[in-house]
Amino acid sequence: MKNWGKIILWSCIGMLVLTLLILANATQSNRAINAPEIHMYAADEHVFLTKIELNNLLLTRKLYDPASPNNTLDAGKIETYIATLSEVKQVNVYKQLGGDWSIDVWLRRPIARIFNRHDESFYLDSEGEIVRSTHFHSARTVVVSGYINDRITSPGVAEIINNDSLKSIRKLDDVYRISNYVCNDPLMRSLIGQIHLTKQGDFILIPIVGEQKIVFGSATTEQEVRQKFEKLKVFYKEAIPYEGWNKYEEINLKYDKQLVCRKRKGFTEEN
């Protein structure tokens, strides 16, 4: 009899717990949808998207309605939409106990803004992927202009590098090599404001300080880019403090293991 009593007691407790869970779930389902808890992860402070802007996008597209019950929330649909945003690298949308829900977003890091020959503007990120310009923000990056045929719909750098036919007609991989170096080198990041591609295929660097034209030439390999920038950094650290910013109008890095400077016309040491 004692065993039967225990069985009945535990059965009653189980039924009570089940009933409470059903009631809690019903209450949670009928509860209005809360605003999401959004976590943004970015490499630095220069981001394309903020928490407020993302939440407003979801509301504008009616992907969730604060006046609707919690059981109408479609986390999968919201995650799919956020993943389509070119500024987003990775996203995870999930529900929590109690009816709350969260969004984790990893943002791409812009390293260059490109203005091509087709009157299009887009960004290149730290992984060589194309990111569409956003109406929310203009990220502070080096600007790239000139005879660039790559478009918003063009393949990213990884696809170009692995395709010989694309390498012969695209310049995006060369742009990436230069801008990625500039972005990650403290000295170059503070000095170089623009990269221009000439019709002849030479890259020209335009400094933020001074009026020199830096003829960079080609940028077909990472080693070539690194060696040219190393020459330029030696010049800035060892020559500029003695020669001044205005003595030379052109600094040419095209020649192997050489740096050739052309003095500004009319310049005298008294200047």
C-alpha positions as CSV (number, residue, x, y, z in Angstrom):
1,M,0.0,0.0,0.0
2,K,2.8,2.3,0.8
3,N,4.3,1.8,-2.7
4,W,0.9,2.6,-4.3
5,G,0.7,5.7,-2.2
6,K,4.1,6.9,-3.4
7,I,3.2,6.2,-7.0
8,I,-0.1,8.2,-6.7
9,L,1.8,11.0,-5.0
10,W,4.5,11.3,-7.6
11,S,1.9,11.0,-10.4
12,C,0.0,13.9,-8.9
13,I,3.1,15.9,-8.6
14,G,4.0,15.1,-12.3
15,M,0.5,16.1,-13.4
16,L,0.8,19.4,-11.5
17,V,4.2,20.2,-13.0
18,L,2.9,19.4,-16.5
19,T,-0.1,21.5,-15.9
20,L,2.0,24.4,-14.7
21,L,4.3,24.1,-17.8
22,I,1.3,24.1,-20.1
23,L,-0.1,27.2,-18.4
24,A,3.3,28.9,-18.5
25,N,3.7,28.1,-22.2
26,A,0.2,29.4,-22.9
27,T,0.9,32.6,-21.0
28,Q,4.2,33.0,-22.8
29,S,2.6,32.4,-26.2
30,N,0.0,35.0,-25.6
31,R,2.4,37.6,-24.2
32,A,3.3,40.4,-26.6
33,I,6.7,40.2,-28.4
34,N,9.5,42.1,-26.7
35,A,12.2,44.0,-28.6
36,P,15.2,41.7,-29.2
37,E,18.3,41.8,-27.2
38,I,20.9,42.6,-29.8
39,H,24.6,41.9,-29.6
40,M,26.9,43.5,-32.2
41,Y,30.5,42.2,-32.7
42,A,32.9,44.3,-34.8
43,A,36.7,44.6,-35.3
44,D,36.7,48.4,-34.5
45,E,34.4,51.3,-33.9
46,H,33.8,52.0,-37.7
47,V,30.6,49.9,-38.2
48,F,28.0,49.9,-41.0
49,L,25.1,49.1,-38.7
50,T,24.0,49.8,-35.1
51,K,21.6,48.0,-32.8
52,I,18.9,50.7,-33.2
53,E,19.2,50.7,-37.0
54,L,18.9,46.9,-37.2
55,N,15.9,46.9,-34.9
56,N,14.3,49.6,-37.0
57,L,14.9,47.6,-40.2
58,L,13.1,44.6,-38.7
59,L,10.1,46.8,-37.6
60,T,10.0,48.5,-41.0
61,R,9.9,45.2,-42.9
62,K,7.3,43.9,-40.4
63,L,9.5,40.9,-39.4
64,Y,8.1,41.2,-35.9
65,D,5.3,43.2,-34.4
66,P,5.4,44.3,-30.7
67,A,1.6,44.2,-30.6
68,S,1.5,40.5,-31.7
69,P,1.6,37.5,-29.4
70,N,5.0,35.8,-28.8
71,N,4.1,32.6,-30.7
72,T,4.0,34.6,-34.0
73,L,7.7,35.3,-33.8
74,D,9.6,33.6,-36.7
75,A,13.2,33.5,-35.6
76,G,14.3,31.6,-38.7
77,K,12.8,34.2,-41.1
78,I,14.4,37.0,-39.2
79,E,17.8,35.3,-39.3
80,T,17.5,34.7,-43.0
81,Y,16.7,38.3,-43.7
82,I,19.6,39.7,-41.6
83,A,22.0,37.3,-43.3
84,T,21.1,38.9,-46.7
85,L,22.5,42.3,-45.5
86,S,26.0,42.6,-47.1
87,E,27.4,44.3,-44.1
88,V,26.7,41.2,-42.0
89,K,29.2,38.4,-41.9
90,Q,27.3,36.1,-39.5
91,V,24.1,36.1,-37.6
92,N,22.3,34.0,-35.0
93,V,18.7,34.6,-33.9
94,Y,17.3,32.5,-31.0
95,K,14.5,32.5,-28.5
96,Q,15.0,32.3,-24.8
97,L,12.9,31.1,-21.8
98,G,10.3,33.5,-20.7
99,G,9.5,34.8,-24.2
100,D,12.7,36.9,-24.7
101,W,14.7,36.6,-27.8
102,S,18.2,37.6,-28.9
103,I,20.2,38.5,-32.1
104,D,23.9,38.0,-32.3
105,V,25.5,39.8,-35.3
106,W,29.1,39.7,-36.5
107,L,29.8,42.7,-38.8
108,R,32.2,43.0,-41.7
109,R,35.2,45.3,-41.3
110,P,35.5,47.8,-44.2
111,I,39.0,48.6,-45.5
112,A,38.3,50.6,-48.7
113,R,35.5,52.4,-50.4
114,I,35.6,52.0,-54.2
115,F,34.2,54.4,-56.8
116,N,34.3,52.5,-60.2
117,R,33.9,53.6,-63.8
118,H,30.2,52.7,-63.8
119,D,29.2,55.4,-61.2
120,E,28.9,52.7,-58.5
121,S,30.2,52.9,-55.0
122,F,30.8,50.0,-52.7
123,Y,33.1,48.8,-49.9
124,L,35.7,46.1,-49.8
125,D,36.0,44.3,-46.4
126,S,38.9,42.8,-44.6
127,E,38.3,39.4,-46.2
128,G,38.1,40.8,-49.8
129,E,34.3,40.6,-50.0
130,I,32.2,43.3,-51.7
131,V,29.9,45.2,-49.3
132,R,27.1,47.4,-50.7
133,S,27.1,51.0,-49.6
134,T,24.6,51.6,-46.9
135,H,22.5,54.7,-46.4
136,F,23.2,54.5,-42.7
137,H,26.9,55.2,-42.5
138,S,30.0,56.1,-44.6
139,A,32.8,54.2,-43.0
140,R,36.1,56.0,-42.7
141,T,38.4,54.1,-45.0
142,V,40.9,54.7,-47.8
143,V,39.1,55.8,-51.0
144,V,39.8,54.0,-54.3
145,S,39.0,55.6,-57.7
146,G,40.0,55.6,-61.3
147,Y,39.8,53.0,-64.1
148,I,38.2,50.2,-62.0
149,N,35.8,48.0,-64.0
150,D,34.9,45.8,-61.0
151,R,31.3,46.2,-60.0
152,I,29.0,45.6,-57.1
153,T,28.0,42.3,-58.6
154,S,31.6,41.2,-59.4
155,P,33.1,38.2,-57.6
156,G,35.1,38.8,-54.4
157,V,38.9,38.7,-54.1
158,A,39.1,35.0,-53.2
159,E,37.3,33.9,-56.4
160,I,39.5,36.2,-58.5
161,I,42.7,34.9,-57.0
162,N,41.7,31.3,-57.8
163,N,40.7,32.1,-61.3
164,D,43.5,32.9,-63.9
165,S,41.0,34.4,-66.4
166,L,39.5,36.7,-63.8
167,K,43.0,37.8,-62.6
168,S,43.8,39.1,-66.1
169,I,40.7,41.4,-66.3
170,R,40.0,42.3,-62.6
171,K,41.8,44.8,-60.4
172,L,39.9,44.1,-57.2
173,D,42.5,41.7,-55.9
174,D,45.3,44.4,-56.4
175,V,43.1,47.0,-54.7
176,Y,42.7,44.6,-51.8
177,R,46.4,44.0,-51.4
178,I,47.2,47.8,-51.2
179,S,44.2,48.8,-49.1
180,N,44.6,45.9,-46.7
181,Y,48.2,46.9,-46.0
182,V,47.3,50.5,-45.5
183,C,44.4,49.6,-43.2
184,N,46.6,47.4,-41.0
185,D,49.8,49.5,-40.9
186,P,49.5,52.5,-38.4
187,L,51.9,54.8,-40.3
188,M,50.3,54.2,-43.7
189,R,46.8,54.4,-42.3
190,S,47.6,57.9,-41.0
191,L,49.3,59.0,-44.2
192,I,47.4,57.5,-47.2
193,G,44.0,58.9,-48.0
194,Q,43.3,57.8,-51.6
195,I,44.3,55.2,-54.1
196,H,43.9,55.9,-57.8
197,L,44.2,53.5,-60.7
198,T,45.4,55.1,-64.0
199,K,44.4,54.1,-67.5
200,Q,47.8,52.6,-67.9
201,G,47.3,50.3,-65.0
202,D,49.5,52.0,-62.4
203,F,48.3,52.7,-58.9
204,I,48.8,56.2,-57.5
205,L,48.7,56.8,-53.8
206,I,47.6,60.3,-52.6
207,P,48.7,61.2,-49.1
208,I,46.6,63.0,-46.6
209,V,49.6,65.2,-45.7
210,G,51.7,66.9,-48.3
211,E,51.2,67.2,-52.0
212,Q,53.3,64.4,-53.3
213,K,52.1,61.9,-55.9
214,I,53.2,58.4,-55.0
215,V,53.5,56.2,-58.0
216,F,53.0,52.7,-56.7
217,G,52.8,50.9,-60.0
218,S,51.5,47.3,-59.9
219,A,50.3,45.2,-56.9
220,T,50.2,41.7,-58.2
221,T,51.6,39.9,-55.1
222,E,51.6,40.5,-51.4
223,Q,55.4,40.4,-51.4
224,E,55.6,43.2,-54.0
225,V,53.2,45.4,-52.1
226,R,55.0,44.8,-48.8
227,Q,58.4,45.6,-50.3
228,K,57.1,48.9,-51.9
229,F,55.6,50.0,-48.7
230,E,58.7,49.2,-46.7
231,K,60.7,51.5,-49.1
232,L,58.1,54.2,-48.6
233,K,58.2,53.9,-44.8
234,V,62.0,54.3,-44.8
235,F,61.6,57.4,-46.9
236,Y,59.0,58.9,-44.6
237,K,61.0,58.1,-41.5
238,E,64.5,59.0,-42.6
239,A,64.2,61.6,-45.4
240,I,61.0,63.6,-44.8
241,P,62.2,65.0,-41.4
242,Y,65.2,66.5,-43.1
243,E,63.9,67.3,-46.6
244,G,60.4,68.5,-45.6
245,W,56.9,67.6,-47.0
246,N,57.0,70.0,-50.0
247,K,60.4,69.3,-51.6
248,Y,59.2,66.5,-53.9
249,E,56.2,66.4,-56.2
250,E,56.5,62.7,-57.1
251,I,57.8,59.6,-55.2
252,N,58.1,56.6,-57.5
253,L,58.1,53.1,-56.1
254,K,57.8,51.2,-59.4
255,Y,61.4,50.3,-59.8
256,D,62.8,47.2,-58.1
257,K,64.7,48.0,-54.9
258,Q,64.7,51.7,-55.8
259,L,62.8,54.8,-54.8
260,V,63.0,57.7,-57.2
261,C,62.0,61.2,-56.3
262,R,61.3,64.1,-58.5
263,K,61.8,67.6,-57.0
264,R,59.0,70.1,-57.2
265,K,59.6,72.7,-59.9
266,G,60.8,76.0,-58.6
267,F,61.6,74.5,-55.2
268,T,64.7,75.9,-53.5
269,E,66.1,75.0,-50.1
270,E,64.9,78.4,-48.8
271,N,61.3,77.3,-49.4
